């Protein structure tokens, strides 16, 4: 398979090489670890919690000072 890939790459026109090279390099880069966060979306709060979130965060910031 590797020999076939080399052969196919050799047949590509020059303008098609750069996008393929970026794709290949992307496959070799380290990828971020996927995290399993099962608790996301499970928060229970009063209905206006999202609307008041900025107010709540500001109050917490002022309280921690």
Secondary structure, DSSP 8 states (H G I E B T S, - for coil): -HHHHHHHHHHS-HHHHHHHHHHHHHHHS--------TTTT-----TTTTTTHHHHHHHHHHHH-
